[in-house]
Structure formats: structure tokens, C-alpha cells
Amino acid sequence: MDRAALPRAGIRDRPLAQTPIATAYRWEALPMTAPFPEDNPPSPAKIALGKRLFFDKRLSRDNQVACASCHV
């Protein structure tokens, strides 16, 4: 099969996108703790539940990947 002959949604006919001009960015330190609503403060039970969910592979489609697999 000649892949070059296949249409690619007009990609070949479009001009390359122009690179945006770099702008200055001001980096700021992250807060030491995450903000939370005043009417729903953190508690040891909520923190423990969050940790269990974050590391639980059973929440993925194939029971093989936890949030922590990518985000640690």
C-alpha cells in the first residue's frame, strides 16, 4: 500500500503554523498547601481517602494504572 497516496485530512496542503512570539513569563512559587473551601476543611479521614484513591489501581479501566503511576 502506498501510504503517500492516502489523504491526510488536507495536512499536506496546509502551510506550517507560524511560531508564536515568545512572551515573558513570571514564575511564582507554588503555595505550601492547597487552598480549600472554608465550609469543607481537610481532615485526617479525607486525606487518608485521597491517598487511597490516588494509589488505587482498581479505578483504572484495566486495574493496572493508578493516578500515582504518572503523577508521582
Secondary structure, DSSP 4 states (H G I P E B T S, - for coil): --GGGS--TTGGGSPPPPPPPP------PPPSS----TTS---HHHHHHHHHHHH-GGGSTTS---THHHH-
